[in-house]
Amino acid sequence: MKTIKLGNSNEQVSAMCLGTMYLGSATDSKTSFQLLDQYTQQGGTFLDTANIYSRWIPGFKGGESEELLGRWMMERNNRSQLFIATKAGFEMPDVERGLKAKQIEEECEKSLKRLGIDTIDLYYGHVDDRNTPLEETLEAFSRLVQSGKVRYIGASNYLAWRLEEGHWLSQTNNWSEFCCIQQRHTYLKPIAEANFDPQIAANEDLLDYCNNRNVTMLAYSPLLGGAYTRSDKKLPQEYISAHNESRLKMLKAISLEKQATMNQIVLAWMMNSEAAVIPVMSGSSMEQLNENLGALQIELTSNDMERLNTAMA
């Protein structure tokens, strides 16, 4: 699988990241192992999880995804071949939302234990904590890096100006820097009044920041839960606009020309964007996963990209 440099780190990571949110919960263990095996057999090494996955599903409390990854890595004996990302910051049973130093360090220890590993390759602040000084948060992350428990740090659901504030603090204090941002991002543009709270959608300001500050964008929910291709999935209200009608028409036209699915064109568009974008994709079946991985074979010309980028009502 193609690899790209992860932001300001020296690490090369897979151009497509496998999101494991529902592995071990909504997706049973057998299917989860099959999906992980298929992704790695295709050359993928970049796995994304979080401490809270998937506490919102009835019967689960969080940590299930990390635990399943830990069991899979132990059975396959492949930890050294993988790049593991996890996150902390959202609330869980007996855990408050926030990124205080104590919370970051305690949740890191829990994640290491559930994953059965000694070091987390990429550790995210999952949500910006405005009630805690950013200095405290970054210093705690930096201590984890210095201790060898974490290699790199990232942010998720942050605004561009907060990333810049973090950049300045890290530079000033010789702390570890955020090398990437994981944000809600897809081909369609959210309407002006869209509110995804507590999620934050990427905008042109953030994409421009990433492109000029050498920060990699990881796009979550890139396929809008199947709304591009599934008749039983409605397009979220936040994306319904005349502008997006034109973008959908262009997306469909390009997909027909390339004999590809609309999902594959969305993923290929991301990977060919000016700012480095890594889609965090997933699949609840082998068919879905293989469709997504097929985006790696799609070749979009500069003319294709211009048409996709400039499609307007």
DRENZATOR-189117 format. One record per residue (C-alpha): residue in three letters; z, x, y. Coordinates in steps of 0.001 Angstrom, whole numbers, plus 500000, padded with zeros to 6 digits. Example, Ala and Ser with C-alpha at 12.3 -4.5 7.8 and 13.67 -1.06 7.14 Angstrom:
REM DRENZATOR-189117
ALA507800512300495500 SER507140513670498940 
END
This chain:
REM DRENZATOR-189117
MET500000500000500000 LYS499230501162503519 THR502222502540505411 ILE503006502850509110 LYS505576504801511103 LEU508729502832511837 GLY509200502991515599 ASN510928506101516894 SER512060507163513417 ASN510260509636511199 GLU510004507092508395 GLN506793505699506915 VAL507283502133505655 SER505092499546503945 ALA502712497674506247 MET503970494429504712 CYS507687493876504218 LEU508977491546501497 GLY511554489100502808 THR514126488245500147 MET515996485448501935 TYR515849482934499092 LEU515963485333496143 GLY519032484592494059 SER519563481170495629 ALA516623478761496111 THR514533481099493934 ASP516110481673490537 SER516903485138489223 LYS514020485318486745 THR511397484386489342 SER513072486643491923 PHE512786489642489581 GLN509108488822488932 LEU508355488662492662 LEU510123491957493317 ASP508302493593490413 GLN504924492341491639 TYR505508493555495206 THR506570497028494079 GLN503735497246491526 GLN501350496686494458 GLY502892499714496167 GLY505382497908498402 THR508758499521499045 PHE510149497735502148 LEU512667494990501257 ASP514416492836503865 THR517671490942503339 ALA520856490030505247 ASN524507489416504523 ILE524157485670505271 TYR521268484951502868 SER521434482116501998 ARG524704480501503065 TRP523035477302504368 ILE521846476234500919 PRO524327473858499228 GLY526313475692496594 PHE525859479141498135 LYS528004481081500595 GLY525880484103501553 GLY525480487509499960 GLU523415486145497057 SER520215487919498119 GLU521957491289498431 GLU523663490798495060 LEU520382489964493336 LEU518687493018494850 GLY521585495111493607 ARG521181493805490043 TRP517419494289490149 MET517667497856491443 MET520238498699488773 GLU518022497305485997 ARG514875498973487309 ASN516648502212488328 ASN514374502415491363 ARG516685502709494374 SER515195506052495413 GLN511723504490495696 LEU512756501709498098 PHE513472501186501784 ILE516268498602502048 ALA516987496679505249 THR519911494307505751 LYS521701492703508682 ALA525028491591510119 GLY526031489475513091 PHE525777485803512135 GLU528792483845510950 MET529702483469507291 PRO532697481973505504 ASP535706483882506873 VAL533416485931509160 GLU532900485125512848 ARG529591485547514628 GLY529453488783516589 LEU528844492510516670 LYS532246493952517445 ALA532766497414515988 LYS535198496136513356 GLN532773493410512261 ILE529832495796511961 GLU531786498328509923 GLU533423495777507628 GLU530166493930506946 CYS528391497212506247 GLU530921498017503521 LYS530473494566501968 SER526678494884502010 LEU526795498340500427 LYS528980496962497637 ARG526802493896497008 LEU523638496016496990 GLY525257498689494836 ILE523962501505497033 ASP525469504341499060 THR523213504083502114 ILE521419501243503920 ASP518024502467505119 LEU517793500042508055 TYR520755498067509428 TYR520128495317511967 GLY522217493570514538 HIS521080490100513427 VAL521864488327516691 ASP522675489613520176 ASP526406489378520919 ARG526771488859524675 ASN530576488681524377 THR530868492246523131 PRO529871495256525254 LEU526608496687523970 GLU528294500088524171 GLU530795499039521491 THR528048497708519234 LEU525800500755519520 GLU528644503228519119 ALA529711501476515913 PHE526152501540514557 SER525893505202515488 ARG529122506026513628 LEU527656504439510509 VAL524570506623510864 GLN526676509739511365 SER528745508883508295 GLY525622508557506141 LYS526184504881505342 VAL523136503872507432 ARG519929505772508183 TYR518325503748511006 ILE519318500774513137 GLY517367497776514384 ALA517831494621516431 SER516927491013515722 ASN516842488042518094 TYR517188490225521201 LEU515364489967524525 ALA513306492887525831 TRP515711493719528670 ARG518595493964526198 LEU516586496408524096 GLU515972498493527204 GLU519668498418528045 GLY520365499601524513 HIS517733502326524837 TRP519390503639528008 LEU522881503573526472 SER521748505381523338 GLN519880508012525337 THR522826508529527694 ASN525458508805524958 ASN523354510508522275 TRP523779507511519954 SER521327506197517392 GLU518599503998518906 PHE517119500725517787 CYS513843501724516122 CYS512563498189515604 ILE513016494537516519 GLN512745491671514024 GLN511723488501515832 ARG510180485114515166 HIS506434485681515587 THR503188484096514438 TYR499574483663515543 LEU500215480410517391 LYS502009480539520742 PRO505245478562521220 ILE505074475968524001 ALA506879476880527225 GLU509906474680526518 ALA510283475723522863 ASN513856476393521799 PHE514520477995518420 ASP518194478748519047 PRO519756480864517596 GLN516399482425516802 ILE514314483992519558 ALA510532484003519441 ALA508557487069520454 ASN506715486775523783 GLU504170488921525591 ASP506934490748527447 LEU508603491828524208 LEU505314492801522576 ASP504395494882525616 TYR507828496509525541 CYS507446497395521857 ASN504001498861522440 ASN505199501099525261 ARG508641502071523925 ASN507521502941520394 VAL509549500094518890 THR508078498434515803 MET507927494640515715 LEU508810492980512421 ALA507638489375512433 TYR509696486787510603 SER508432483254509857 PRO504852484530510308 LEU503361481662508286 LEU505550478861509673 GLY506814477899506257 GLY503339477078504973 ALA502218474913507900 TYR498901476774508260 THR497640475816504823 ARG499798473143503185 SER499012469469503754 ASP502643468546503081 LYS503921470829505862 LYS503594469663509443 LEU503124472096512291 PRO506464472462514118 GLN506618470571517423 GLU507225473853519238 TYR503637474905518451 ILE501730471711519240 SER499483472259522279 ALA495827472170523294 HIS495838475970523424 ASN496989476157519818 GLU494365473629518725 SER491748476140519872 ARG493553478974518136 LEU493707476981514905 LYS489974476299515096 MET489260479985515548 LEU491658480907512753 LYS489869478507510416 ALA486441479818511455 ILE487413483445510806 SER488989482546507475 LEU485757480869506356 GLU483707483871507464 LYS485976486260505563 GLN486340483947502556 ALA490080484233503007 THR492925481803503555 MET494308481088507003 ASN497590482661505900 GLN495791485889505038 ILE494053485993508419 VAL497370485478510246 LEU498919488388508350 ALA495838490603508816 TRP495764489762512541 MET499352490951512857 MET498715494208511045 ASN495682494884513282 SER497425494034516564 GLU497727496607519350 ALA501508496708519086 ALA502652497811515642 VAL503578494587513818 ILE504890494404510259 PRO504916490880508829 VAL508039489972506881 MET506395487767504281 SER507706486182501116 GLY506751483723498409 SER508511481357496066 SER505858481867493389 MET503595484632492158 GLU500600482722493500 GLN502031482644497026 LEU503033486297496931 ASN499633487420495667 GLU497905485378498376 ASN499993487114501025 LEU499415490560499546 GLY495687489788499610 ALA495850490107503407 LEU495922493871502898 GLN492286493690501755 ILE491060491740504809 GLU489055493788507294 LEU489057492398510830 THR486592493980513261 SER487313494514516940 ASN485129491475517601 ASP487166489396515140 MET490376490457516881 GLU488968489667520318 ARG487923486205519196 LEU491345485543517690 ASN493194486874520725 THR491167485043523358 ALA490769481640521676 MET491763479076524320 ALA491400475365525062 
END
